[in-house]
């Protein structure tokens, strides 16, 4: 992966993380780096399940958003309601 590809991946993670926080109406309280990591893990989950939607930085954005929402909801179930409003 080139440095440009890595930067595009980080930008995609930031965008997906912002979309997920807005869609769920909560903030995870883990900072923007943690949000990007969760979003990228969600993108991996989403791409494992399905791959569709616009692609940016080798990340299918719709699949990434759905996967990240699934991951955040699973984390909420596991850790409880430790969400900072």
C-alpha positions in Angstrom: 0.0 0.0 0.0 1.3 3.4 -0.9 1.3 6.4 1.4 -1.5 7.9 -0.7 -3.5 4.8 -0.4 -3.0 4.8 3.4 -4.1 8.4 3.6 -7.2 7.7 1.6 -7.9 4.8 3.9 -7.7 7.0 6.9 -9.9 9.7 5.3 -12.5 7.0 4.5 -12.3 5.8 8.1 -12.9 9.4 9.4 -15.8 9.9 7.1 -17.4 6.6 8.0 -16.9 7.2 11.7 -18.6 10.6 11.4 -21.5 9.1 9.5 -21.9 6.3 12.1 -21.9 8.8 15.0 -24.5 10.9 13.3 -26.6 7.9 12.4 -26.6 6.5 15.9 -27.0 10.0 17.5 -24.2 9.2 20.0 -20.5 9.6 20.5 -18.5 6.6 21.5 -16.2 8.8 23.8 -13.1 7.2 22.4 -11.8 10.2 20.4 -11.4 10.6 16.7 -8.6 8.0 16.4 -10.7 5.4 18.2 -13.7 6.3 16.0 -11.5 5.8 12.9 -10.3 2.4 14.1 -13.9 1.3 14.9 -15.0 2.5 11.5 -12.1 0.7 9.7 -12.9 -2.5 11.6 -16.6 -2.0 10.6 -15.5 -1.5 7.0 -13.8 -4.9 7.2 -16.9 -6.5 8.6 -19.1 -4.8 6.0 -16.9 -5.8 3.2 -16.8 -9.4 4.5 -20.6 -9.5 4.4 -21.2 -7.5 1.2 -19.4 -5.0 -1.1 -21.5 -2.3 -2.7 -21.7 1.4 -2.9 -19.2 4.1 -3.8 -15.6 3.1 -3.3 -13.0 5.4 -1.8 -9.5 4.3 -0.7 -10.5 0.6 -1.4 -13.4 1.0 1.1 -17.0 0.5 -0.1 -18.6 3.4 1.9 -22.1 2.0 2.2 -20.8 -1.4 3.3 -18.4 0.2 5.7 -21.2 2.3 7.3 -23.4 -0.7 7.8 -20.5 -2.8 9.2 -19.5 0.0 11.5 -23.0 0.4 12.8 -23.2 -3.3 13.4 -19.9 -3.2 15.3 -20.8 -0.2 17.4 -24.1 -1.8 18.4 -22.3 -5.0 19.3 -19.8 -3.0 21.4 -22.7 -1.2 23.1 -24.3 -4.6 24.0 -21.0 -6.0 25.3 -19.8 -3.0 27.3 -23.1 -1.5 28.3 -24.3 2.0 28.0 -20.9 3.7 28.5 -21.6 6.4 25.9 -20.7 10.0 26.4 -23.4 12.4 25.1 
